Each structure stands twice: as structure tokens, then as C-alpha cells.
Amino acid sequence: MFYGGSMDLQYLHPDMFNSTPKLWFLDLSKNAFGNEQSISAEVFHPIQHLTRLIIKRSQLHSLNFLLDANLSRLSVLRASENTLDVINKTLIQSLPQLRYLDLEKNTFTCDCSNAFFIDWAMKNNNTQVVYLSKYACSYPPSLRGKYLADLNTDSCNVNVDFICFVCSSAIIIITLLVSFIHHFLYWQVIYAYFLFLAFLYDSKKKQMRQQNEFQYDAFISYNAQDEPWVVEELVPNLEGEQGWRLCLHYRDFEPGRPIIDNIMDGIYSSRKTICLITHNYLRSNWCSKEIQMANFRLFNDQKDVLILVFLEDIPTCHLSPYYQMRKLVKKKTYLKWPKPGDDARVFWQKLKRALETKEDPEKQNIILSGEKLRLTTRNL
């Protein structure tokens, strides 16, 4: 037995107990061990038979020196009236034979850092934590004066298995959702994305349209396989004979610029958009985007900026897979390129009058519907 209390000790040398290997009782109360280096774990290595340690009122801020002290036989620990704030799980596990613990009148922190100690002190059957109901909170200030045992630790317990389950379930659901969208709703998502881009672009161009300053009279939306008809028929008649300014892919798109930007710039820099409908056009994804953006502008401006021209005879039933086109055909009248041998002069006259109309959609519909004349002269 060794009584070292009230000796005003501030430091214990690591070799202090080398000559007392059978020491089983140690009292170091009422000293000044406020410095973290005052007591080291090496002090206790020679006294592995220690079963009782009393270290009350010694200005201790922590019991971490016991972590590596190898006091496997310590059964009684009295460390009351110090400034201990947190008792962690590692400290408790380092004292496997502990049967009596007294930590009364310490400055405990009442938060999740002491959650393990609170649960352990209230539920374990091997160690008696004396005066547990009197352990008062010192921090945070809002809980000062309340008791450590009253702290609800439910919110501090993290269920790792549940978190893993939620995370894995979320990953599986997201994977399935992405796969479903990609397989079944891919083009709808792309359509919504391009409509959003068109909405942003439309806002930027609104002031220019209000001033009626357009670079082109018409943007020509067509499939690349129908370009010979555009070059040989459309351009000579609309630009050569009638004097309209047309925006054409092969001639007016800016090289190196993203194609979607070129399309939007072409549509919003033109008074009208002429869509040249063929079977090739219906199968083209980019042509679909062009007509979708032109349709968005029609909806947003409440002006008839869209002119449909069918270069081939396409029955309405064949438009069923192309929802957007079928919807437009039901709402709007359209022009049809004459059959081989018929006169195309009425067609060009109607297209000219459609380009001349400014803002009245009803007027344009009347112009395009007209009479269904098919006169002979020109081949596709």
C-alpha cells in the first residue's frame, strides 16, 4: 500500500514504482496533476498487481494515462472532484476487471461524446458506478445544472447496418431508375432538355424579336438526304425569284460551333421556320429537335412561325409513331409538293404568301388550306 495524498505532487517519474512490483493499493489524492504530462502510462507498468487506485481532487483533466497502463487487475477507481469531461469507450475497455467507479463532482460534457459512458453506466452489470444520478452537466451552458443520466442518447446511436441498407437501396433504385429512363424515356428527356435550352435562348432573343430585327426570313429544316431538292428547287425559287433570305445548314451554320447552338440561333434569327417533311426527315433525330424548338417558339410567342411542307405523300396513319408531327398536322394546315407532272406555280405562290404573313396564324392557315389544286409541270 502506498499513500501519496496531500503531498503537492505535480509530476510522477516513470521509475517511481520500480521497487514496489507487488503494490496493490495506491492513493494519489489531493495533488496537482493538472498538466497532461504529470502522469504517464509508464508509471504503472511496474505495478501490474494494482487493484485499487484513488486519485481524488488532483486537478485531473483526463484519465487517458490509464489507456496503456496495462492495469488488467484494477477493480476500484475513485477519481471524484476533478475536471474530467469525457469518459470514452477505450478507457472503459482498458480496465476489464473494474468493479467500482466513482466520478462524482466532475465537469461532464452532456453531449454525444459521453453517450457510450452513459449507456454503459446505466446498463452494465459488472461495474457499480456510484452516485451516477448526481453526475451534473457543466457543458453546454444550456444544460448546466442538469444531470448526465437524464441525457437522451438515442439520437447519438448510429445504426451502421441501417445506413448501409439505405445507401445500397438508394444505389439500386437510382440504377434501376436511370436504366428505365434511358430505355423507355430517353428521347422524352432529351426533348425536355432541348426545350429548356430553347426557353433560355428564347428569353435572350425576346428583345430582338420585339424590335422585329431578323437576320433571315426563314430557317429551313430538312434532312441531309433531301438537300438536292433544297439546292435545285427551294433556293432558286425563294431566294432567286422571290428574294427571301434563307438560313440553310450547309451554308449558314458556323463551323466548329455546337450543332444545337447553330439550330437555335438559326430558328430564333428567322421570322419563320419551314420544315420539309419526308420519310427521311421523320427518322432523323436532329430534324425532330428542330421542329420541337420551332414548335416551342410557336407556343411561346403565340405567333405562327411554323410552315409545314410535305415533299412526299405520307399517310396520316404513318405519322402515328411521330407524336409531335401528328399533333402539328392535326392543328395546322400544310403545303404539299405537287406530284410529278403537276404544275408547281400554285405551290410557290402559296409558300410566298405564307412567308409574307406576319403574326396572324388564322390568316396563314387560310392561305395554306386554299383549294387542293395539283397542276402538272415539275418533278421532284
C-alpha positions as CSV (number, residue, x, y, z in Angstrom):
1,M,0.0,0.0,0.0
2,F,1.2,3.5,-0.8
3,Y,-0.4,6.7,0.4
4,G,0.8,9.7,-1.6
5,G,-2.1,12.1,-0.9
6,S,-1.7,15.8,0.1
7,M,2.0,15.8,-0.9
8,D,1.6,18.6,-3.5
9,L,2.9,16.3,-6.2
10,Q,3.0,17.8,-9.7
11,Y,4.8,15.0,-11.6
12,L,5.4,11.3,-11.2
13,H,8.6,9.9,-12.6
14,P,8.2,6.7,-14.8
15,D,10.6,4.8,-12.5
16,M,8.8,5.8,-9.3
17,F,7.4,2.4,-8.5
18,N,10.1,0.1,-9.9
19,S,11.0,-1.1,-6.5
20,T,7.4,-2.0,-5.5
21,P,6.2,-4.5,-8.0
22,K,3.6,-6.1,-5.6
23,L,1.9,-2.7,-4.9
24,W,-1.9,-3.3,-4.9
25,F,-3.2,-0.1,-3.3
26,L,-2.3,3.5,-4.4
27,D,-3.7,6.8,-3.1
28,L,-2.6,9.9,-5.0
29,S,-5.4,12.2,-3.9
30,K,-5.1,16.0,-3.3
31,N,-2.2,16.6,-5.6
32,A,-1.7,18.9,-8.6
33,F,-1.7,16.8,-11.7
34,G,-3.2,19.4,-14.0
35,N,-0.6,19.1,-16.6
36,E,-1.1,16.4,-19.2
37,Q,2.5,15.2,-18.8
38,S,2.2,14.9,-15.0
39,I,1.3,11.2,-15.1
40,S,2.3,8.8,-17.9
41,A,1.3,5.2,-18.5
42,E,4.8,4.0,-17.9
43,V,4.4,4.9,-14.2
44,F,2.1,2.0,-13.7
45,H,3.9,-0.6,-15.8
46,P,5.9,-2.0,-12.8
47,I,2.8,-2.4,-10.6
48,Q,0.7,-4.8,-12.6
49,H,-0.9,-6.1,-9.4
50,L,-2.6,-2.8,-8.6
51,T,-6.2,-3.3,-7.8
52,R,-7.2,0.0,-6.1
53,L,-6.4,3.5,-7.4
54,I,-7.6,6.6,-5.6
55,I,-6.9,9.9,-7.2
56,K,-9.5,12.3,-5.9
57,R,-9.2,16.2,-6.0
58,S,-5.9,16.1,-8.1
59,Q,-6.9,18.6,-10.8
60,L,-7.1,15.8,-13.5
61,H,-8.5,16.8,-16.9
62,S,-8.3,13.3,-18.3
63,L,-7.7,9.7,-17.4
64,N,-6.0,8.9,-20.7
65,F,-2.8,7.9,-18.9
66,L,-4.7,4.7,-18.0
67,L,-5.2,3.6,-21.6
68,D,-1.8,2.0,-22.0
69,A,-1.1,1.4,-18.3
70,N,-2.0,-2.3,-18.6
71,L,-3.9,-2.3,-15.3
72,S,-5.8,-5.5,-16.1
73,R,-6.4,-6.2,-12.4
74,L,-7.7,-2.8,-11.3
75,S,-11.1,-3.2,-9.7
76,V,-11.6,0.1,-7.8
77,L,-11.1,3.5,-9.3
78,R,-12.0,6.7,-7.4
79,A,-11.4,9.9,-9.3
80,S,-14.1,12.3,-7.9
81,E,-13.8,16.1,-7.6
82,N,-11.6,16.6,-10.7
83,T,-12.3,18.3,-14.0
84,L,-13.0,15.2,-16.1
85,D,-15.4,15.9,-19.0
86,V,-15.4,12.8,-21.2
87,I,-15.2,9.1,-20.4
88,N,-14.7,7.2,-23.7
89,K,-15.2,3.6,-24.6
90,T,-11.5,2.9,-25.0
91,L,-10.8,3.9,-21.4
92,I,-13.6,1.6,-20.1
93,Q,-12.3,-1.3,-22.2
94,S,-8.7,-0.8,-20.9
95,L,-10.0,-1.8,-17.4
96,P,-11.6,-5.2,-17.8
97,Q,-11.7,-6.0,-14.1
98,L,-13.2,-2.7,-12.9
99,R,-16.0,-3.3,-10.4
100,Y,-16.3,0.1,-8.6
101,L,-16.1,3.5,-10.2
102,D,-16.6,6.9,-8.5
103,L,-16.5,10.0,-10.7
104,E,-18.7,12.3,-8.7
105,K,-18.3,16.1,-8.9
106,N,-16.5,16.2,-12.2
107,T,-17.3,18.7,-15.1
108,F,-19.1,16.4,-17.5
109,T,-19.9,17.4,-21.1
110,C,-23.5,16.4,-21.8
111,D,-23.5,15.6,-25.5
112,C,-22.9,12.6,-27.7
113,S,-19.2,12.3,-26.8
114,N,-20.4,10.8,-23.5
115,A,-23.2,8.7,-25.0
116,F,-21.3,5.4,-24.6
117,F,-20.4,6.1,-20.9
118,I,-24.0,7.0,-20.1
119,D,-25.4,3.8,-21.7
120,W,-22.6,1.6,-20.2
121,A,-23.0,3.1,-16.7
122,M,-26.8,2.5,-16.7
123,K,-26.9,-0.9,-18.3
124,N,-23.7,-2.9,-17.4
125,N,-24.0,-5.4,-14.6
126,N,-20.3,-5.8,-13.7
127,T,-19.3,-2.3,-12.6
128,Q,-21.0,-0.2,-9.9
129,V,-20.9,3.4,-11.0
130,V,-21.6,5.1,-7.6
131,Y,-23.6,8.4,-7.4
132,L,-24.4,8.2,-11.1
133,S,-27.6,10.1,-10.6
134,K,-25.6,13.0,-9.2
135,Y,-23.2,13.5,-12.1
136,A,-24.0,17.0,-13.2
137,C,-23.6,18.7,-16.6
138,S,-21.1,21.5,-17.0
139,Y,-21.3,21.9,-20.8
140,P,-23.0,23.1,-22.8
141,P,-24.2,26.1,-20.8
142,S,-27.8,25.5,-21.7
143,L,-27.7,22.1,-19.9
144,R,-25.7,23.3,-16.9
145,G,-27.2,22.0,-13.7
146,K,-29.0,19.1,-15.3
147,Y,-27.8,15.5,-14.8
148,L,-25.8,13.3,-17.1
149,A,-28.0,10.4,-16.6
150,D,-31.0,12.3,-17.9
151,L,-29.4,12.9,-21.3
152,N,-31.3,11.2,-24.2
153,T,-28.7,9.3,-26.2
154,D,-31.0,7.7,-28.8
155,S,-30.1,10.3,-31.4
156,C,-26.3,9.6,-30.8
157,N,-26.5,5.9,-31.7
158,V,-25.7,5.4,-35.4
159,N,-27.0,2.2,-36.8
160,V,-24.3,1.3,-39.4
161,D,-26.3,-1.6,-40.8
162,F,-29.3,0.5,-41.4
163,I,-27.2,3.2,-43.1
164,C,-25.6,0.6,-45.3
165,F,-29.1,-0.8,-46.2
166,V,-30.4,2.7,-47.1
167,C,-27.3,3.6,-49.2
168,S,-27.4,0.3,-51.1
169,S,-31.1,0.5,-51.6
170,A,-30.7,4.1,-52.9
171,I,-28.0,3.0,-55.3
172,I,-30.1,0.1,-56.6
173,I,-33.2,2.3,-57.1
174,I,-31.2,5.1,-58.8
175,T,-29.6,2.5,-61.1
176,L,-33.0,1.0,-62.0
177,L,-34.5,4.4,-62.5
178,V,-31.7,5.6,-64.8
179,S,-31.9,2.3,-66.8
180,F,-35.7,2.7,-67.1
181,I,-35.4,6.4,-68.2
182,H,-32.7,5.5,-70.7
183,H,-34.6,2.6,-72.2
184,F,-38.2,4.0,-72.2
185,L,-37.9,7.8,-71.8
186,Y,-34.6,8.6,-73.4
187,W,-36.0,10.8,-76.1
188,Q,-38.6,12.5,-73.8
189,V,-35.7,13.5,-71.5
190,I,-33.7,14.8,-74.5
191,Y,-36.8,16.6,-75.7
192,A,-37.3,18.3,-72.3
193,Y,-33.6,19.2,-72.2
194,F,-33.7,20.9,-75.6
195,L,-36.9,22.6,-74.8
196,F,-35.3,24.0,-71.7
197,L,-32.3,25.3,-73.8
198,A,-34.8,26.8,-76.2
199,F,-36.6,28.5,-73.3
200,L,-33.3,30.1,-72.1
201,Y,-32.4,31.1,-75.7
202,D,-35.9,32.5,-76.2
203,S,-35.5,34.9,-73.3
204,K,-32.3,36.3,-74.7
205,K,-33.8,36.8,-78.1
206,K,-37.1,38.4,-76.9
207,Q,-35.9,42.0,-77.2
208,M,-34.7,41.4,-80.7
209,R,-37.9,39.9,-81.8
210,Q,-39.9,42.8,-80.3
211,Q,-37.9,45.2,-82.5
212,N,-38.6,42.8,-85.5
213,E,-35.0,42.6,-86.3
214,F,-34.4,39.2,-88.0
215,Q,-31.4,38.2,-89.9
216,Y,-33.4,35.7,-92.1
217,D,-36.9,35.4,-93.4
218,A,-36.9,31.6,-92.9
219,F,-34.9,28.8,-91.3
220,I,-35.1,25.7,-93.5
221,S,-35.4,22.5,-91.5
222,Y,-34.6,19.4,-93.7
223,N,-32.8,16.1,-93.8
224,A,-29.4,16.0,-95.4
225,Q,-30.7,13.4,-98.0
226,D,-33.2,15.9,-99.2
227,E,-30.5,18.6,-99.8
228,P,-30.6,18.2,-103.6
229,W,-34.2,19.4,-103.7
230,V,-33.3,22.3,-101.4
231,V,-30.4,23.4,-103.7
232,E,-32.2,22.7,-107.0
233,E,-35.8,23.8,-106.2
234,L,-36.2,25.7,-103.0
235,V,-33.2,28.1,-103.1
236,P,-33.6,29.2,-106.7
237,N,-37.4,29.9,-106.2
238,L,-37.4,31.5,-102.8
239,E,-34.1,33.4,-102.9
240,G,-33.5,33.7,-106.6
241,E,-37.0,34.7,-107.8
242,Q,-38.8,35.9,-104.7
243,G,-35.9,37.5,-102.9
244,W,-36.3,35.8,-99.4
245,R,-33.3,35.4,-97.1
246,L,-33.0,31.8,-96.1
247,C,-30.9,30.1,-93.3
248,L,-29.5,26.8,-94.6
249,H,-27.5,24.2,-92.8
250,Y,-24.7,23.7,-95.4
251,R,-24.2,27.4,-95.9
252,D,-25.1,29.4,-92.8
253,F,-24.1,27.2,-89.9
254,E,-21.0,28.4,-88.1
255,P,-18.2,25.7,-88.4
256,G,-16.9,24.4,-85.1
257,R,-19.9,25.6,-83.1
258,P,-22.1,23.0,-81.3
259,I,-24.9,22.0,-83.7
260,I,-27.6,22.7,-81.1
261,D,-26.4,26.3,-80.8
262,N,-26.4,26.7,-84.6
263,I,-30.0,25.3,-84.8
264,M,-31.3,27.6,-82.0
265,D,-29.6,30.6,-83.5
266,G,-31.0,29.8,-86.9
267,I,-34.6,29.4,-85.7
268,Y,-34.6,32.5,-83.5
269,S,-32.8,34.6,-86.1
270,S,-35.5,33.9,-88.6
271,R,-39.1,35.1,-88.9
272,K,-40.4,31.7,-89.9
273,T,-39.3,28.0,-89.9
274,I,-40.0,25.9,-92.9
275,C,-40.0,22.1,-92.2
276,L,-39.6,19.9,-95.3
277,I,-41.2,16.7,-94.3
278,T,-40.1,13.4,-95.9
279,H,-39.7,9.9,-94.6
280,N,-36.0,10.6,-94.1
281,Y,-37.0,13.8,-92.1
282,L,-39.3,11.8,-89.7
283,R,-36.5,9.3,-89.0
284,S,-33.9,12.0,-88.2
285,N,-33.3,12.8,-84.5
286,W,-31.8,16.3,-85.3
287,C,-34.8,17.1,-87.6
288,S,-37.0,16.2,-84.7
289,K,-35.2,18.6,-82.4
290,E,-35.5,21.4,-84.9
291,I,-39.3,21.0,-85.2
292,Q,-39.6,20.7,-81.4
293,M,-37.8,24.0,-80.9
294,A,-39.8,25.7,-83.6
295,N,-42.9,24.4,-82.0
296,F,-41.8,25.8,-78.6
297,R,-41.3,29.2,-80.2
298,L,-44.7,29.0,-81.8
299,F,-46.2,28.2,-78.3
300,N,-44.2,30.8,-76.5
301,D,-44.7,33.7,-79.0
302,Q,-48.3,32.9,-79.8
303,K,-47.4,33.6,-83.5
304,D,-47.5,31.3,-86.4
305,V,-43.8,30.9,-87.2
306,L,-44.0,27.3,-88.5
307,I,-44.7,26.3,-92.1
308,L,-45.0,22.5,-92.8
309,V,-44.2,21.4,-96.4
310,F,-44.7,17.7,-97.3
311,L,-42.4,16.7,-100.1
312,E,-43.7,13.1,-100.1
313,D,-47.1,11.7,-99.8
314,I,-47.2,10.4,-96.2
315,P,-50.5,9.0,-95.0
316,T,-51.6,10.2,-91.6
317,C,-51.5,6.7,-90.2
318,H,-47.8,6.6,-90.9
319,L,-47.3,9.6,-88.5
320,S,-48.6,7.7,-85.5
321,P,-45.0,6.9,-84.2
322,Y,-44.1,10.5,-84.5
323,Y,-46.4,12.1,-81.9
324,Q,-45.1,15.6,-82.2
325,M,-45.6,15.7,-86.0
326,R,-49.0,14.1,-85.9
327,K,-50.1,16.7,-83.3
328,L,-48.9,19.5,-85.5
329,V,-50.6,18.1,-88.6
330,K,-53.9,17.9,-86.7
331,K,-53.7,21.5,-85.6
332,K,-52.2,23.2,-88.7
333,T,-52.8,23.1,-92.5
334,Y,-49.8,22.4,-94.6
335,L,-48.4,22.6,-98.1
336,K,-47.8,19.5,-100.3
337,W,-45.3,19.4,-103.1
338,P,-47.1,18.6,-106.4
339,K,-46.9,15.1,-107.9
340,P,-44.6,14.6,-110.8
341,G,-46.1,16.2,-113.9
342,D,-48.2,18.7,-112.0
343,D,-47.7,22.5,-112.1
344,A,-45.7,23.8,-109.1
345,R,-46.6,27.5,-109.6
346,V,-49.5,27.4,-107.2
347,F,-47.3,25.7,-104.6
348,W,-44.6,28.5,-104.8
349,Q,-47.3,31.2,-104.7
350,K,-48.9,29.8,-101.6
351,L,-45.4,29.4,-99.9
352,K,-44.7,33.1,-100.8
353,R,-48.0,34.2,-99.2
354,A,-47.3,32.2,-96.1
355,L,-43.9,33.8,-95.7
356,E,-45.5,37.2,-96.2
357,T,-47.9,36.8,-93.2
358,K,-46.6,38.4,-90.1
359,E,-48.4,37.3,-86.9
360,D,-51.9,36.1,-87.7
361,P,-52.0,32.2,-87.6
362,E,-55.6,32.1,-88.8
363,K,-54.7,34.1,-91.9
364,Q,-51.8,31.7,-92.7
365,N,-54.0,28.7,-92.2
366,I,-56.4,30.1,-94.7
367,I,-53.6,30.8,-97.2
368,L,-52.2,27.3,-96.9
369,S,-55.5,25.4,-97.0
370,G,-56.9,27.2,-100.1
371,E,-58.0,24.8,-102.7
372,K,-56.3,21.5,-103.3
373,L,-55.0,22.1,-106.8
374,R,-52.5,19.9,-108.4
375,L,-51.3,21.2,-111.8
376,T,-48.7,19.5,-114.0
377,T,-45.2,20.5,-114.8
378,R,-42.4,19.8,-112.3
379,N,-40.7,16.7,-111.0
380,L,-39.3,16.2,-107.5
